[in-house]
Amino acid sequence: MSAPTDAELRSILTEAIRSVAPEANVDALAPDAELREELEIDSIDVLNLAIALHEATGVDIPERDYAELATLARGAAYLRRRLAG
């Protein structure tokens, strides 16, 4: 199986974010926008985002790595690294 493309990773992230914050306009998010600020999500939402990403990718995201999900760009880079290794 080949590694997901950047577009596929962004799609995985946006769908996971939609599951946590369904009212958010995820398509309007800049890649470097701080998700917690832009979407007004809290720590429980970040936990649920990590769970949704795990379900979508199989990548276990420990709590110490939640900061890697701060933006779409950082989240995609984190998933890329974890899926490659």
MMTF fields as JSON, N, C-alpha, C and O atoms, coordinates in Angstrom:
{
  "mmtfVersion": "1.0.0",
  "mmtfProducer": "UNKNOWN",
  "numBonds": 339,
  "numAtoms": 340,
  "numGroups": 85,
  "numChains": 1,
  "numModels": 1,
  "chainsPerModel": [1],
  "groupsPerChain": [85],
  "chainIdList": ["A"],
  "bondAtomList": [4, 2, 8, 6, 12, 10, 16, 14, 20, 18, 24, 22, 28, 26, 32, 30, 36, 34, 40, 38, 44, 42, 48, 46, 52, 50, 56, 54, 60, 58, 64, 62, 68, 66, 72, 70, 76, 74, 80, 78, 84, 82, 88, 86, 92, 90, 96, 94, 100, 98, 104, 102, 108, 106, 112, 110, 116, 114, 120, 118, 124, 122, 128, 126, 132, 130, 136, 134, 140, 138, 144, 142, 148, 146, 152, 150, 156, 154, 160, 158, 164, 162, 168, 166, 172, 170, 176, 174, 180, 178, 184, 182, 188, 186, 192, 190, 196, 194, 200, 198, 204, 202, 208, 206, 212, 210, 216, 214, 220, 218, 224, 222, 228, 226, 232, 230, 236, 234, 240, 238, 244, 242, 248, 246, 252, 250, 256, 254, 260, 258, 264, 262, 268, 266, 272, 270, 276, 274, 280, 278, 284, 282, 288, 286, 292, 290, 296, 294, 300, 298, 304, 302, 308, 306, 312, 310, 316, 314, 320, 318, 324, 322, 328, 326, 332, 330, 336, 334],
  "bondOrderList": [1, 1, 1, 1, 1, 1, 1, 1, 1, 1, 1, 1, 1, 1, 1, 1, 1, 1, 1, 1, 1, 1, 1, 1, 1, 1, 1, 1, 1, 1, 1, 1, 1, 1, 1, 1, 1, 1, 1, 1, 1, 1, 1, 1, 1, 1, 1, 1, 1, 1, 1, 1, 1, 1, 1, 1, 1, 1, 1, 1, 1, 1, 1, 1, 1, 1, 1, 1, 1, 1, 1, 1, 1, 1, 1, 1, 1, 1, 1, 1, 1, 1, 1, 1],
  "groupList": [{"groupName": "MET", "atomNameList": ["N", "CA", "C", "O"], "elementList": ["N", "C", "C", "O"], "formalChargeList": [0, 0, 0, 0], "bondAtomList": [1, 0, 2, 1, 3, 2], "bondOrderList": [1, 1, 2], "singleLetterCode": "M", "chemCompType": "L-PEPTIDE LINKING"}, {"groupName": "SER", "atomNameList": ["N", "CA", "C", "O"], "elementList": ["N", "C", "C", "O"], "formalChargeList": [0, 0, 0, 0], "bondAtomList": [1, 0, 2, 1, 3, 2], "bondOrderList": [1, 1, 2], "singleLetterCode": "S", "chemCompType": "L-PEPTIDE LINKING"}, {"groupName": "ALA", "atomNameList": ["N", "CA", "C", "O"], "elementList": ["N", "C", "C", "O"], "formalChargeList": [0, 0, 0, 0], "bondAtomList": [1, 0, 2, 1, 3, 2], "bondOrderList": [1, 1, 2], "singleLetterCode": "A", "chemCompType": "L-PEPTIDE LINKING"}, {"groupName": "PRO", "atomNameList": ["N", "CA", "C", "O"], "elementList": ["N", "C", "C", "O"], "formalChargeList": [0, 0, 0, 0], "bondAtomList": [1, 0, 2, 1, 3, 2], "bondOrderList": [1, 1, 2], "singleLetterCode": "P", "chemCompType": "L-PEPTIDE LINKING"}, {"groupName": "THR", "atomNameList": ["N", "CA", "C", "O"], "elementList": ["N", "C", "C", "O"], "formalChargeList": [0, 0, 0, 0], "bondAtomList": [1, 0, 2, 1, 3, 2], "bondOrderList": [1, 1, 2], "singleLetterCode": "T", "chemCompType": "L-PEPTIDE LINKING"}, {"groupName": "ASP", "atomNameList": ["N", "CA", "C", "O"], "elementList": ["N", "C", "C", "O"], "formalChargeList": [0, 0, 0, 0], "bondAtomList": [1, 0, 2, 1, 3, 2], "bondOrderList": [1, 1, 2], "singleLetterCode": "D", "chemCompType": "L-PEPTIDE LINKING"}, {"groupName": "GLU", "atomNameList": ["N", "CA", "C", "O"], "elementList": ["N", "C", "C", "O"], "formalChargeList": [0, 0, 0, 0], "bondAtomList": [1, 0, 2, 1, 3, 2], "bondOrderList": [1, 1, 2], "singleLetterCode": "E", "chemCompType": "L-PEPTIDE LINKING"}, {"groupName": "LEU", "atomNameList": ["N", "CA", "C", "O"], "elementList": ["N", "C", "C", "O"], "formalChargeList": [0, 0, 0, 0], "bondAtomList": [1, 0, 2, 1, 3, 2], "bondOrderList": [1, 1, 2], "singleLetterCode": "L", "chemCompType": "L-PEPTIDE LINKING"}, {"groupName": "ARG", "atomNameList": ["N", "CA", "C", "O"], "elementList": ["N", "C", "C", "O"], "formalChargeList": [0, 0, 0, 0], "bondAtomList": [1, 0, 2, 1, 3, 2], "bondOrderList": [1, 1, 2], "singleLetterCode": "R", "chemCompType": "L-PEPTIDE LINKING"}, {"groupName": "ILE", "atomNameList": ["N", "CA", "C", "O"], "elementList": ["N", "C", "C", "O"], "formalChargeList": [0, 0, 0, 0], "bondAtomList": [1, 0, 2, 1, 3, 2], "bondOrderList": [1, 1, 2], "singleLetterCode": "I", "chemCompType": "L-PEPTIDE LINKING"}, {"groupName": "VAL", "atomNameList": ["N", "CA", "C", "O"], "elementList": ["N", "C", "C", "O"], "formalChargeList": [0, 0, 0, 0], "bondAtomList": [1, 0, 2, 1, 3, 2], "bondOrderList": [1, 1, 2], "singleLetterCode": "V", "chemCompType": "L-PEPTIDE LINKING"}, {"groupName": "ASN", "atomNameList": ["N", "CA", "C", "O"], "elementList": ["N", "C", "C", "O"], "formalChargeList": [0, 0, 0, 0], "bondAtomList": [1, 0, 2, 1, 3, 2], "bondOrderList": [1, 1, 2], "singleLetterCode": "N", "chemCompType": "L-PEPTIDE LINKING"}, {"groupName": "HIS", "atomNameList": ["N", "CA", "C", "O"], "elementList": ["N", "C", "C", "O"], "formalChargeList": [0, 0, 0, 0], "bondAtomList": [1, 0, 2, 1, 3, 2], "bondOrderList": [1, 1, 2], "singleLetterCode": "H", "chemCompType": "L-PEPTIDE LINKING"}, {"groupName": "GLY", "atomNameList": ["N", "CA", "C", "O"], "elementList": ["N", "C", "C", "O"], "formalChargeList": [0, 0, 0, 0], "bondAtomList": [1, 0, 2, 1, 3, 2], "bondOrderList": [1, 1, 2], "singleLetterCode": "G", "chemCompType": "PEPTIDE LINKING"}, {"groupName": "TYR", "atomNameList": ["N", "CA", "C", "O"], "elementList": ["N", "C", "C", "O"], "formalChargeList": [0, 0, 0, 0], "bondAtomList": [1, 0, 2, 1, 3, 2], "bondOrderList": [1, 1, 2], "singleLetterCode": "Y", "chemCompType": "L-PEPTIDE LINKING"}],
  "groupTypeList": [0, 1, 2, 3, 4, 5, 2, 6, 7, 8, 1, 9, 7, 4, 6, 2, 9, 8, 1, 10, 2, 3, 6, 2, 11, 10, 5, 2, 7, 2, 3, 5, 2, 6, 7, 8, 6, 6, 7, 6, 9, 5, 1, 9, 5, 10, 7, 11, 7, 2, 9, 2, 7, 12, 6, 2, 4, 13, 10, 5, 9, 3, 6, 8, 5, 14, 2, 6, 7, 2, 4, 7, 2, 8, 13, 2, 2, 14, 7, 8, 8, 8, 7, 2, 13],
  "groupIdList": [1, 2, 3, 4, 5, 6, 7, 8, 9, 10, 11, 12, 13, 14, 15, 16, 17, 18, 19, 20, 21, 22, 23, 24, 25, 26, 27, 28, 29, 30, 31, 32, 33, 34, 35, 36, 37, 38, 39, 40, 41, 42, 43, 44, 45, 46, 47, 48, 49, 50, 51, 52, 53, 54, 55, 56, 57, 58, 59, 60, 61, 62, 63, 64, 65, 66, 67, 68, 69, 70, 71, 72, 73, 74, 75, 76, 77, 78, 79, 80, 81, 82, 83, 84, 85],
  "secStructList": [7, 7, 7, 7, 7, 2, 2, 2, 2, 2, 2, 2, 2, 2, 2, 2, 2, 2, 2, 2, 7, 6, 6, 1, 7, 4, 4, 4, 7, 7, 6, 6, 1, 7, 2, 2, 2, 2, 2, 6, 7, 7, 2, 2, 2, 2, 2, 2, 2, 2, 2, 2, 2, 2, 2, 2, 2, 7, 7, 7, 7, 7, 4, 4, 4, 4, 4, 4, 4, 1, 1, 2, 2, 2, 2, 2, 2, 2, 2, 2, 2, 2, 2, 2, 7],
  "xCoordList": [0.841, 0.0, 0.885, 1.813, 0.605, 1.416, 0.988, -0.127, 1.916, 1.639, 0.585, 0.547, -0.27, -1.302, -0.669, 0.388, -1.319, -0.871, -1.231, -1.995, -0.674, -1.023, -2.525, -3.139, -3.116, -4.556, -5.352, -6.356, -4.911, -5.602, -5.482, -6.443, -4.292, -4.104, -4.974, -5.577, -5.046, -5.896, -7.366, -8.112, -7.771, -9.145, -9.44, -10.502, -8.507, -8.666, -8.802, -9.664, -7.936, -7.983, -9.281, -9.894, -9.706, -10.922, -12.151, -13.047, -12.198, -13.334, -13.324, -14.381, -12.149, -12.053, -12.477, -13.167, -12.066, -12.454, -13.963, -14.595, -14.546, -16.005, -16.744, -17.816, -16.169, -16.832, -16.8, -17.676, -15.796, -15.649, -16.383, -16.987, -16.324, -16.934, -17.766, -17.36, -18.934, -19.732, -20.193, -20.485, -20.262, -20.722, -19.602, -19.866, -18.368, -17.217, -17.124, -17.457, -16.667, -16.403, -14.958, -14.062, -14.758, -13.415, -12.752, -11.538, -13.531, -12.966, -12.332, -11.484, -12.726, -12.185, -10.925, -10.313, -10.536, -9.362, -8.077, -7.868, -7.235, -5.894, -5.066, -5.312, -4.09, -3.278, -2.572, -2.303, -2.267, -1.551, -2.441, -1.936, -3.748, -4.682, -4.674, -4.694, -4.646, -4.699, -6.119, -7.066, -6.258, -7.582, -8.347, -9.548, -7.673, -8.37, -8.947, -10.049, -8.218, -8.704, -9.766, -10.821, -9.488, -10.396, -11.738, -12.789, -11.687, -12.897, -13.483, -14.544, -12.786, -13.221, -13.471, -14.52, -12.471, -12.571, -11.754, -10.783, -12.166, -11.485, -10.678, -10.566, -10.123, -9.245, -9.984, -9.396, -11.247, -12.034, -12.22, -12.168, -12.437, -12.556, -11.248, -11.267, -10.113, -8.814, -8.649, -8.151, -9.061, -9.033, -9.897, -9.473, -11.098, -11.997, -11.42, -11.63, -10.703, -10.03, -8.959, -8.859, -8.172, -7.146, -7.769, -7.231, -8.896, -9.597, -10.108, -9.961, -10.71, -11.216, -10.082, -10.24, -8.942, -7.79, -7.26, -6.86, -7.255, -6.832, -7.755, -7.298, -9.05, -10.012, -9.84, -10.017, -9.495, -9.361, -8.029, -7.948, -6.985, -5.651, -4.98, -4.057, -5.428, -4.761, -3.582, -2.933, -3.292, -2.186, -2.625, -3.605, -1.895, -2.158, -1.506, -0.309, -2.287, -1.784, -1.793, -2.847, -0.62, -0.574, -0.822, -0.609, -1.273, -1.607, -0.43, -0.633, 0.779, 1.956, 2.126, 2.842, 1.472, 1.585, 0.401, 0.345, -0.538, -1.719, -1.353, -2.082, -0.247, 0.184, 0.48, 0.426, 0.792, 1.053, -0.22, -0.151, -1.359, -2.638, -3.129, -4.303, -2.244, -2.629, -3.127, -3.994, -2.588, -2.992, -3.157, -2.709, -3.798, -3.926, -2.551, -2.291, -1.678, -0.349, 0.459, 1.07, 0.461, 1.2, 0.589, 1.31, -0.733, -1.405, -1.083, -0.827, -1.094, -0.776, 0.671, 0.957, 1.583, 2.995, 3.193, 3.957, 2.505, 2.59, 2.086, 2.757, 0.921, 0.379, 1.298, 1.497, 1.858, 2.777, 3.96, 4.331, 4.551, 5.701, 5.303, 6.018, 4.177, 3.746, 3.362, 3.614, 2.757, 2.37, 3.584, 3.576, 4.627, 5.844, 6.695, 7.436, 6.582, 7.464, 6.754, 7.349],
  "yCoordList": [-1.18, 0.0, 1.242, 1.344, 2.177, 3.383, 4.384, 4.342, 5.277, 6.308, 7.265, 7.54, 7.774, 8.72, 10.021, 10.433, 10.644, 11.938, 13.031, 12.805, 14.219, 15.35, 15.622, 15.91, 15.534, 15.77, 14.721, 15.049, 13.477, 12.426, 12.639, 12.439, 13.049, 13.325, 14.487, 14.436, 15.542, 16.689, 16.251, 16.688, 15.396, 14.901, 14.092, 14.241, 13.248, 12.466, 13.397, 13.206, 14.411, 15.374, 16.162, 16.328, 16.646, 17.464, 16.637, 17.135, 15.393, 14.545, 14.27, 14.244, 14.065, 13.844, 15.103, 15.019, 16.261, 17.523, 17.71, 18.139, 17.39, 17.5, 16.612, 16.976, 15.454, 14.565, 15.152, 14.862, 15.971, 16.593, 17.927, 18.256, 18.694, 20.033, 20.164, 20.843, 19.512, 19.47, 20.831, 20.985, 21.815, 23.139, 23.981, 25.051, 23.517, 24.289, 24.288, 23.304, 25.411, 25.519, 25.091, 25.921, 23.803, 23.238, 23.592, 23.787, 23.675, 23.973, 25.358, 25.606, 26.26, 27.621, 27.747, 28.815, 26.678, 26.744, 26.856, 26.118, 27.773, 27.859, 26.705, 26.266, 26.208, 25.088, 25.359, 24.432, 26.64, 26.975, 27.599, 28.119, 27.553, 28.092, 27.19, 25.964, 27.812, 27.067, 26.523, 27.291, 25.213, 24.586, 24.908, 25.175, 24.886, 25.137, 26.543, 26.749, 27.503, 28.886, 29.103, 29.677, 28.647, 28.879, 28.165, 28.7, 26.962, 26.147, 26.152, 25.575, 26.809, 26.864, 25.466, 25.181, 24.603, 23.248, 23.165, 23.898, 22.255, 22.101, 20.808, 20.109, 20.501, 19.339, 18.025, 17.089, 17.945, 16.734, 16.59, 15.48, 17.707, 17.666, 17.197, 16.451, 17.639, 17.206, 15.704, 15.001, 15.215, 13.774, 13.04, 12.031, 13.545, 12.917, 13.0, 12.092, 14.069, 14.188, 13.102, 12.449, 12.91, 11.87, 10.486, 9.651, 10.253, 8.967, 8.794, 7.722, 9.848, 9.771, 9.523, 8.757, 10.171, 9.953, 8.534, 7.917, 8.014, 6.63, 5.668, 4.729, 5.912, 5.044, 5.104, 4.098, 6.279, 6.446, 5.923, 5.49, 5.966, 5.638, 4.463, 3.864, 4.129, 3.106, 3.64, 2.885, 4.939, 5.554, 5.863, 6.576, 5.324, 5.632, 6.973, 7.148, 7.916, 9.254, 9.444, 9.68, 9.342, 9.522, 10.973, 11.887, 11.163, 12.514, 13.472, 14.653, 12.992, 13.869, 14.439, 15.423, 13.824, 14.286, 15.138, 15.532, 15.429, 16.197, 17.561, 18.085, 18.145, 19.443, 19.35, 20.356, 18.158, 17.965, 18.124, 18.232, 18.14, 18.297, 19.736, 20.001, 20.666, 22.063, 22.733, 23.605, 22.334, 22.91, 21.783, 20.661, 22.086, 21.071, 20.665, 19.481, 21.638, 21.342, 20.467, 19.485, 20.821, 20.018, 18.63, 17.638, 18.561, 17.269, 16.361, 15.172, 16.916, 16.125, 15.646, 14.495, 16.528, 16.145, 15.05, 14.108, 15.18, 14.176, 12.829, 11.812, 12.812, 11.557, 10.96, 9.746, 11.789, 11.318, 10.593, 9.497, 11.225, 10.606, 9.289, 8.294, 9.279, 8.082, 6.951, 5.782, 7.296, 6.266, 5.718, 4.569, 6.533, 6.09, 5.183, 4.336, 5.37, 4.618, 3.549, 2.819],
  "zCoordList": [0.0, 0.0, 0.0, 0.803, -0.89, -0.975, 0.099, 0.618, 0.404, 1.407, 0.875, -0.325, 1.753, 1.312, 0.817, 1.294, -0.128, -0.646, 0.35, 1.289, 0.136, 0.995, 0.941, 1.968, -0.238, -0.385, 0.398, 1.031, 0.356, 1.108, 2.615, 3.358, 3.056, 4.484, 4.928, 5.999, 4.109, 4.454, 4.514, 5.391, 3.587, 3.586, 4.854, 5.457, 5.247, 6.477, 7.674, 8.532, 7.719, 8.82, 8.833, 9.888, 7.683, 7.651, 8.026, 8.708, 7.591, 7.977, 9.473, 10.104, 10.042, 11.486, 12.243, 13.26, 11.746, 12.387, 12.294, 13.259, 11.138, 10.982, 11.987, 12.47, 12.298, 13.254, 14.666, 15.48, 14.953, 16.27, 16.347, 17.367, 15.254, 15.216, 13.944, 13.001, 13.917, 12.687, 12.182, 10.996, 13.066, 12.656, 12.045, 11.497, 12.132, 11.662, 10.137, 9.477, 9.599, 8.168, 7.931, 7.775, 7.908, 7.813, 6.478, 6.423, 5.421, 4.101, 4.04, 3.183, 4.929, 4.928, 5.786, 5.83, 6.46, 7.327, 6.518, 5.555, 6.915, 6.333, 6.897, 8.02, 6.137, 6.625, 7.946, 8.71, 8.222, 9.446, 10.517, 11.513, 10.325, 11.325, 12.558, 12.446, 13.725, 14.986, 15.165, 15.339, 15.122, 15.159, 16.438, 16.388, 17.574, 18.839, 18.871, 19.378, 18.339, 18.331, 17.261, 17.533, 16.053, 14.931, 15.109, 14.755, 15.659, 15.777, 17.182, 17.422, 18.112, 19.5, 20.06, 20.638, 19.87, 20.409, 21.69, 21.876, 22.572, 23.851, 23.882, 22.874, 25.039, 25.153, 24.889, 24.348, 25.258, 24.968, 23.462, 22.933, 22.769, 21.314, 20.67, 19.691, 21.224, 20.692, 20.907, 20.028, 22.062, 22.325, 21.298, 20.734, 21.06, 20.082, 18.669, 17.864, 18.362, 17.065, 16.938, 15.899, 17.974, 17.962, 17.772, 17.045, 18.426, 18.288, 16.857, 16.27, 16.296, 14.918, 13.929, 12.979, 14.151, 13.264, 13.408, 12.421, 14.629, 14.844, 14.102, 13.45, 14.21, 13.517, 12.004, 11.318, 11.482, 10.034, 9.49, 8.341, 10.327, 9.814, 10.51, 9.959, 11.709, 12.494, 13.289, 14.014, 13.162, 13.888, 15.312, 15.527, 16.281, 17.682, 17.983, 17.757, 18.489, 18.785, 20.296, 20.886, 20.929, 22.382, 22.764, 21.969, 23.989, 24.458, 24.317, 24.036, 24.502, 24.396, 22.984, 22.795, 21.993, 20.605, 20.151, 18.986, 21.037, 20.627, 20.054, 19.211, 20.491, 19.95, 18.459, 17.751, 17.981, 16.55, 15.721, 14.496, 16.368, 15.674, 15.73, 15.472, 16.064, 16.263, 14.988, 15.046, 13.841, 12.559, 11.549, 11.782, 10.434, 9.388, 8.862, 8.649, 8.656, 8.111, 9.062, 8.641, 10.341, 11.319, 11.472, 11.586, 11.475, 11.588, 10.416, 10.599, 9.213, 8.022, 8.059, 7.73, 8.46, 8.548, 9.599, 9.386, 10.727, 11.792, 11.284, 11.46, 10.663, 10.138, 9.08, 9.053, 8.215, 7.176, 7.819, 7.4, 8.85, 9.542, 10.202, 10.084, 10.887, 11.594, 10.648, 10.939, 9.522, 8.547, 7.81, 7.368, 7.676, 6.988, 7.869, 7.371, 9.185, 10.083, 10.762, 11.555]
}
